[in-house]
Amino acid sequence: MTTEEDVRRIALALPGVEEIPSEGFDFRVGGKGFVWSYPERVPGRRREIRTDVAVLYVGDEAEKQALLLGEPELFFTHPTYDGLPLVMVRLERVDEARLEELVLDAWRMRAPAELADRVT
C-alpha cells in the first residue's frame, strides 16, 4: 500500500522535477506533467481531487492497454482520458517498488534527454 506522500517522495527525488501547487499532487519535468492526483469529475457534482489515485503518463496506447488489461486490480481509466497515454493507479493497491518503477518510467518519457540520461 502506498500513499500521496510516497508519490511525492519518489517524484521529488528525480532530477529537474517541480511540484505544481494544487489541491493534491502534480509533478512536472521540463514543463511536462508525468504524475498527478486524479481530478474525478462526477456529473452534477464539483470536481474532487483524489489523492488516493495517481494519473501516470505511459507513453502510448499500447502500453496503456497492456497495463489496463494485465493488471485491472491496479489500473483503470476514464472516458476523459480516451486517446491519451494516461492511466490511473490505485495507490492503496500498489506496492512501493512498483510505484517507484511506474513514476520513474513516466518521468523518463517526459524528461529532457540531458536529465533522463543521468538516471539509470
Stockholm file with secondary structure:
# STOCKHOLM 1.0

chainA/1-120         MTTEEDVRRIALALPGVEEIPSEGFDFRVGGKGFVWSYPERVPGRRREIRTDVAVLYVGDEAEKQALLLGEPELFFTHPTYDGLPLVMVRLERVDEARLEELVLDAWRMRAPAELADRVT
#=GR chainA/1-120 SS CCCHHHHHHHHHTSTTEEECCCSSCEEEETTEEEEEEEEECCTTSCCEEEEEEEEEECSSHHHHHHHHHHCTTTEECCGGGTTSSEEEEEGGGSCHHHHHHHHHHHHHHHSCHHHHTTCC
#=GC SS_cons         CCCHHHHHHHHHTSTTEEECCCSSCEEEETTEEEEEEEEECCTTSCCEEEEEEEEEECSSHHHHHHHHHHCTTTEECCGGGTTSSEEEEEGGGSCHHHHHHHHHHHHHHHSCHHHHTTCC
//
